[in-house]
Amino acid sequence: MQQLNLQKRVAFALINFLFFFGFGVTGICQGNNAALISRNTFYADFASKDVYYSINFDHIFRRGNKLSYSYRAGVSILKDAYSFPIGIQCFTGANNSHAEFSLTLIPYVDHSAKSRNRFDNTDKFLYVEPGVGYRYQAPGG
């Protein structure tokens, strides 16, 4: 029961951090960029390994004519498991349609599994997830 409360507190703190950090970075980016390019995104991901969903924050930190780069950070909490996916994406073009290439690290902790460790009933994993996909994002946001 205490582990579930700790998971909820950690998730709440992370979501609040991402929320306020995102708005802070947006203000700085819009003040310095006359084109008002949308650089921050909140989204849900439903295709992660062992984690059925994650809520993510994405920030474009470098925008180029041919390649743009962004990072993501997220959180996922299930009944007996939680994860914090982090990753970096590279996507092409300056139009609406983009090819996207990514590398995501997913630290995953499962409390429901019976571990071979006699001192701890927790299984810990680190998934490395490369990805190729499609991103629809208009240049103006």
C-alpha positions in Angstrom: 0.0 0.0 0.0 2.8 2.4 0.8 4.5 1.7 -2.5 1.4 2.6 -4.4 1.2 5.9 -2.5 4.8 6.6 -3.3 4.2 5.9 -6.9 1.3 8.3 -7.0 3.4 11.0 -5.3 6.3 10.5 -7.7 4.0 10.6 -10.7 2.2 13.8 -9.4 5.6 15.5 -8.9 6.9 14.5 -12.3 3.8 15.6 -14.1 3.8 19.0 -12.3 7.5 19.4 -13.1 6.9 18.7 -16.8 3.8 21.0 -16.8 5.5 24.0 -15.3 8.8 23.4 -17.1 6.9 23.2 -20.4 5.2 26.5 -19.9 8.4 28.1 -18.8 10.3 27.0 -21.9 7.4 27.9 -24.1 7.5 31.5 -22.9 11.3 31.7 -23.5 11.0 30.2 -27.0 8.1 32.4 -28.1 9.9 35.5 -26.9 13.0 34.7 -29.0 11.2 33.3 -32.0 9.2 35.6 -34.3 7.6 32.6 -36.2 6.0 31.3 -32.9 6.8 27.7 -33.6 5.2 25.2 -31.3 8.0 23.5 -29.5 6.3 21.7 -26.6 3.8 18.8 -26.8 2.0 16.7 -24.3 0.8 13.3 -25.7 -0.2 9.8 -24.7 1.8 6.8 -26.1 0.1 3.4 -26.3 2.8 1.3 -27.9 5.5 0.9 -25.2 7.1 -2.4 -24.1 5.4 -3.9 -21.0 3.8 -0.6 -20.2 0.5 -0.2 -21.9 0.5 3.6 -21.9 2.6 6.6 -21.0 1.9 10.3 -20.7 4.7 12.2 -22.3 6.2 15.7 -22.7 8.1 16.4 -25.9 10.3 19.5 -26.5 11.9 20.5 -29.8 15.3 21.8 -28.9 16.8 22.2 -32.3 14.9 23.1 -35.5 16.7 22.9 -38.9 15.7 23.0 -42.5 16.4 19.3 -43.0 16.5 17.8 -39.5 15.0 18.8 -36.2 15.6 17.2 -32.8 13.5 16.8 -29.7 13.5 15.0 -26.4 10.7 13.3 -24.5 10.1 12.4 -20.9 7.1 10.5 -19.6 5.5 8.6 -16.8 3.4 5.5 -16.6 1.8 3.9 -13.5 -0.1 0.7 -13.4 -1.3 -1.2 -10.3 2.0 -2.9 -9.5 4.4 -1.3 -12.0 5.7 2.0 -13.1 8.1 3.4 -15.7 9.7 6.7 -16.8 10.4 6.6 -20.5 13.0 9.1 -21.8 14.2 9.5 -25.3 15.5 11.6 -28.2 13.8 12.0 -31.6 15.1 13.2 -34.9 12.7 14.1 -37.6 12.9 15.4 -41.2 11.6 18.3 -43.2 9.9 21.6 -42.6 6.5 20.8 -43.9 3.6 19.1 -42.2 4.7 15.5 -42.8 7.9 14.2 -41.2 9.8 10.9 -41.0 10.8 10.3 -37.4 13.6 8.3 -35.9 13.9 7.8 -32.1 15.7 6.1 -29.3 13.9 5.6 -26.1 15.1 4.2 -22.7 12.4 2.8 -20.5 13.3 2.1 -16.9 10.5 -0.3 -15.7 9.8 -1.5 -12.1 7.4 -4.4 -11.5 6.3 -5.1 -7.9 3.9 -8.0 -8.8 6.5 -10.4 -10.1 8.2 -12.9 -7.8 11.9 -12.1 -8.0 14.6 -14.6 -7.6 16.2 -12.2 -5.1 15.1 -13.3 -1.7 15.4 -9.8 -0.2 13.2 -8.0 -2.7 10.1 -8.9 -4.7 10.7 -6.3 -7.3 11.9 -6.9 -10.9 13.7 -4.0 -12.5 14.2 -3.7 -16.3 15.7 -1.2 -18.7 14.2 -1.4 -22.2 16.0 0.2 -25.1 13.4 1.0 -27.8 14.6 2.3 -31.2 11.8 3.6 -33.4 10.9 4.7 -36.9 7.6 6.5 -37.5 5.6 9.3 -38.9 4.9 12.7 -37.3 2.3 15.1 -38.5 3.2 18.5 -37.1 2.5 21.8 -38.9 5.5 24.2 -38.9 3.4 26.8 -37.1 2.2 24.4 -34.4 
